[in-house]
C-alpha cells in the first residue's frame, strides 16, 4: 500500500466528499423534474402519477440530506472518513442494485444505466482508495 502524507490524505478525502456532494446534488434534479429524468433514463413524461411524484419527493429529500452530510464531512475529512464507506455500502450499492433490477424488468434500457454504473464505480473506487490511504491517520 502506498503511503501518503497526512496533508495529501486529507485533501483526497475532502475532494472525495465534494465529488459525492456534487454528484448527489445533481441527482436531485431528475428526481424533481420528470422531464430531466426521462431525458436521462428514458420513459414517458406523461407517466407522472401522484405516487411517482410522492416517491421522488421522498427520494430527493433523502438525497439532499446525504448531500449535506457529505459537505459536513468535508470540514473534518479524516475524522469523518467512515462516511466514505457508508456512502459506498449501502448507498451506492443500493442505487446500483435498484438500477440492475430496473434494467432486468425493462424499466430502463441497459444503455441508459451503463453511464450511471461507470460513474458509481469510479466514485466508489475513489472513495475506497481515499479511505484506505487515510487509514494511517485515523484515530
Protein Blocks (a to p, Z undefined) as FASTA:
>chain_A
ZZddfklmmmmmmmmmmmmmmmmmmmmmmmmmmklmmmmngpjfklccfklmmmmmmmmm
mmmmmmmmmmmmmmmmmlmmmmmmmmmmmmlmmmmmmmmmmmmnomacfklmmmmmmmmm
mmmmmmmmmmmmmmmmpZZ
